[in-house]
Amino acid sequence: MNSGKANNLFLILGIIALLLGILMIVSHIKSGSYFIMFGIVILCLTIIPGIFTSIISPSNKVQSKYYPNITQSVILTAINILIALLVIIKLKPGLNTYINTEATNFICEILIVGITLGIASFNRKRFTNYNAFDFKIENLRIVPFIIIVSVVLLFGITSPLENFIPVPESFKKSMMDFGSQNGIFSFLLLVFAAPILEELLFRGIILDGLLKRYTSFVSILISSLLFGIVHLNPWSFINGIGIGIFSGWVYFKTRSVLPSIIIHASANLSGFLLRLFVDIPSLINK
């Protein structure tokens, strides 16, 4: 195994360890801290030499031709999580004193993903001198197909898998509160803001850059893992992985971000409509 493949393998190992640790901590499993420390150590040992190399040889064409690589994608994801924690801890409580929870969530989503997307767009422009997105759909007949598959994927695969993960009592209230939100701001958040901003970031920039450096399998897997991890809980992580893999495959085939937005919006709209007809709190309590 050459050094490049070994480096990528260790990066994936570090990401998975960090991911598992965060999900365990969020789920109040204390041993998750050991996974986080292990993941950080692996990522530092893998990333720091690459950063040092890029500093001492900034003219390396391979380093600057495409953006992002795996390391830069992990950094973007970490930035997104840090911004999310800052917004949730510092800003959200204050906003809730002036506006309702659904409007607060809508604003927070735009801030969190919007700032990360701005950073990613700036860096892509700086590294590649290119910062456009393709929204064309060459064959409109794929639209019904991707909508149907995204809904089937949500209710037929990812949602049943979620049921295998027990929900801690301490986490049930927040899940029930979010599941009972069915106002206009929740609709705008789930069907427009999140699909557009998150797909531009994770498919339009991250996956697009990875596909230019690595195989489609590695690129789609890494972008899907990172997409899952930013949701910061194991239940949304499963949905993120499922939707991310399908959305990533469609992006790989079309190289257009619009089908990915439609996939994401269709899945979220299905979940939103479910709130109107199903008692989510009682479903969670089962």
C-alpha positions in Angstrom: 0.0 0.0 0.0 1.5 3.4 -1.0 1.7 6.3 1.3 -1.3 8.1 -0.3 -3.7 5.2 0.2 -2.4 4.7 3.7 -3.0 8.3 4.5 -6.6 8.2 3.2 -7.2 5.0 5.2 -6.1 6.6 8.4 -8.2 9.7 7.6 -11.3 7.6 7.2 -10.4 5.7 10.4 -10.0 9.0 12.3 -13.3 10.4 10.9 -15.2 7.2 11.9 -13.8 7.2 15.4 -14.5 10.9 15.9 -18.0 10.4 14.5 -18.8 7.5 16.8 -17.4 9.4 19.8 -19.5 12.5 19.1 -22.7 10.4 18.6 -22.0 8.5 21.8 -21.4 11.7 23.8 -24.6 13.3 22.4 -26.4 10.1 23.4 -25.0 10.5 26.9 -22.6 7.5 26.6 -19.5 8.6 28.5 -17.1 6.2 26.9 -17.6 8.2 23.7 -14.8 10.5 24.9 -12.2 7.8 24.3 -13.4 7.5 20.7 -13.1 11.3 20.3 -9.6 11.3 21.7 -8.5 8.4 19.5 -10.1 10.1 16.4 -8.4 13.4 17.2 -5.0 11.8 17.6 -5.3 9.9 14.3 -6.5 13.0 12.4 -3.7 15.1 13.9 -1.1 12.6 13.0 -2.5 12.4 9.4 -3.4 16.1 8.8 -0.5 18.0 10.4 2.2 16.7 8.1 0.0 17.6 5.1 -0.5 21.1 6.4 3.2 21.5 7.1 4.0 20.4 3.5 1.5 22.8 2.0 3.1 25.7 4.0 6.6 25.0 2.9 5.6 24.3 -0.7 2.7 26.5 -1.5 3.4 26.4 -5.2 2.5 22.6 -5.4 0.0 22.4 -8.2 -1.6 19.3 -6.9 -2.4 21.0 -3.6 -4.2 24.0 -5.2 -5.8 22.6 -8.4 -8.9 21.3 -6.7 -10.8 22.1 -3.5 -11.5 20.5 -1.1 -9.5 17.4 -0.5 -10.4 15.0 2.4 -8.5 17.0 5.0 -10.1 20.3 3.9 -13.5 18.6 3.9 -13.0 17.5 7.5 -11.9 21.0 8.4 -15.1 22.5 6.8 -17.2 20.0 8.7 -15.5 20.9 12.0 -16.0 24.6 11.3 -19.7 23.9 10.7 -20.0 22.0 14.0 -18.1 24.7 15.9 -20.4 27.4 14.4 -23.4 25.3 15.3 -22.3 24.9 18.9 -21.6 28.6 19.2 -25.0 29.5 17.7 -26.9 27.0 19.7 -25.2 27.8 23.1 -24.8 31.6 22.7 -27.3 32.9 20.2 -30.3 30.6 20.3 -31.4 31.2 23.9 -31.4 35.0 23.3 -33.4 34.7 20.0 -35.9 32.5 21.8 -36.8 35.4 24.1 -37.8 37.5 21.2 -39.2 35.1 18.6 -40.7 31.6 18.6 -38.7 28.4 18.5 -39.4 27.6 14.8 -38.3 31.1 13.6 -35.2 30.7 15.8 -34.3 27.4 14.2 -34.8 28.8 10.8 -32.4 31.7 11.5 -29.9 29.5 13.1 -29.8 27.1 10.1 -29.1 30.0 7.8 -26.4 31.3 10.0 -24.7 27.9 10.6 -24.7 26.5 7.1 -24.6 29.9 5.4 -21.3 31.0 7.2 -19.7 27.6 6.5 -20.8 27.7 2.8 -19.4 31.2 2.6 -16.0 30.0 3.9 -16.0 27.1 1.5 -17.0 29.2 -1.4 -14.3 31.7 -0.6 -11.6 29.0 -0.4 -12.7 27.3 -3.6 -12.5 30.6 -5.4 -9.1 31.2 -3.9 -7.7 27.8 -4.8 -9.4 27.1 -8.1 -10.5 30.5 -9.4 -13.9 28.9 -9.9 -17.0 29.3 -7.8 -20.1 28.4 -9.8 -22.8 25.7 -9.4 -24.5 23.8 -12.1 -28.3 23.8 -11.7 -29.2 22.2 -15.1 -31.2 19.0 -15.4 -30.5 17.5 -18.8 -33.3 14.9 -18.5 -36.3 16.0 -16.6 -37.6 12.4 -16.5 -35.3 11.7 -13.6 -37.2 14.1 -11.3 -40.1 11.7 -10.5 -37.6 8.9 -10.1 -35.4 10.7 -7.6 -38.4 11.9 -5.6 -39.9 8.5 -5.3 -36.6 6.9 -4.4 -35.8 9.5 -1.7 -39.2 8.9 -0.1 -38.9 5.1 -0.2 -35.3 5.4 1.1 -36.5 7.5 4.0 -39.5 5.4 5.1 -38.4 2.0 3.9 -34.7 1.9 5.0 -33.3 4.8 7.1 -36.3 5.3 9.4 -36.7 1.6 10.3 -33.0 1.5 11.0 -33.4 4.4 13.4 -35.7 2.3 15.5 -32.8 0.0 16.5 -31.2 2.9 18.4 -32.8 3.5 21.8 -33.7 7.1 22.6 -32.4 8.2 26.0 -35.0 9.8 28.3 -32.9 13.0 28.4 -33.0 13.3 24.6 -36.7 12.5 24.1 -38.1 15.9 25.0 -36.0 17.8 22.4 -36.9 15.2 19.8 -40.6 15.5 20.6 -40.4 19.3 20.6 -38.8 19.3 17.2 -41.1 16.6 15.9 -44.2 18.6 16.9 -43.1 21.8 15.0 -45.2 22.1 11.9 -45.5 25.9 11.3 -44.4 28.0 8.3 -40.9 28.5 9.5 -40.3 24.8 10.0 -41.7 24.2 6.5 -39.3 26.8 5.1 -36.4 25.4 7.1 -36.9 21.8 6.1 -38.1 22.2 2.5 -36.1 25.2 1.3 -33.3 26.5 3.6 -31.7 23.2 4.7 -31.9 21.4 1.3 -30.5 24.4 -0.7 -27.7 25.4 1.7 -26.6 21.9 2.8 -26.6 20.5 -0.8 -24.6 23.5 -2.1 -22.0 22.8 0.7 -21.9 19.0 0.8 -22.5 18.1 -2.8 -21.8 21.3 -4.7 -18.5 22.0 -3.1 -17.3 19.1 -0.9 -18.3 16.2 -3.1 -17.5 18.1 -6.3 -13.9 18.6 -5.1 -13.5 15.1 -3.8 -14.6 13.6 -7.1 -11.8 15.4 -8.8 -9.2 13.8 -6.6 -10.5 10.4 -5.5 -12.7 7.5 -6.7 -16.5 8.0 -6.8 -16.9 5.4 -4.0 -14.5 7.2 -1.6 -15.8 10.6 -2.5 -19.5 9.7 -2.0 -18.7 7.8 1.2 -16.6 10.6 2.8 -19.1 13.3 1.9 -22.0 11.2 3.2 -20.2 10.5 6.5 -19.5 14.2 7.0 -23.1 15.1 6.1 -24.3 12.7 8.7 -22.0 13.9 11.4 -23.0 17.6 11.2 -26.5 16.6 12.3 -25.0 15.8 15.7 -27.3 12.8 16.7 -27.2 9.2 15.8 -30.8 9.1 14.4 -30.3 12.0 12.0 -26.9 10.5 11.2 -28.5 7.4 9.7 -30.9 9.5 7.6 -27.9 11.8 6.6 -25.9 8.8 5.4 -28.8 7.3 3.4 -29.8 10.5 1.7 -26.2 11.6 1.3 -25.2 8.4 -0.5 -28.2 8.6 -2.9 -27.8 12.3 -3.4 -24.1 11.9 -3.9 -24.6 9.1 -6.5 -27.1 11.3 -8.4 -24.6 14.3 -8.3 -21.8 12.0 -9.6 -24.0 11.0 -12.5 -25.4 14.4 -13.4 -22.8 16.9 -12.0 -25.8 19.1 -11.2 -26.7 20.3 -7.7 -30.4 20.8 -8.4 -31.3 17.0 -8.4 -29.6 16.7 -5.0 -31.6 19.7 -3.7 -34.8 18.0 -4.9 -33.8 14.7 -3.2 -33.1 16.4 0.1 -36.3 18.6 -0.1 -38.4 15.6 -1.0 -37.2 13.6 2.0 -37.6 16.5 4.4 -41.1 17.4 3.0 -42.2 13.8 3.6 -41.0 14.0 7.2 -42.8 17.4 7.6 -46.1 16.1 6.2 -45.8 13.1 8.5 -46.0 15.6 11.4 -49.4 16.7 10.2 -50.9 13.3 10.4 -49.0 11.4 13.0 -48.5 12.1 16.7 -44.7 12.3 16.7 -44.4 12.5 20.6 -46.3 9.3 21.1 -44.3 7.6 18.3 -41.1 8.5 20.1 -42.4 7.3 23.4 -43.1 3.8 22.1 
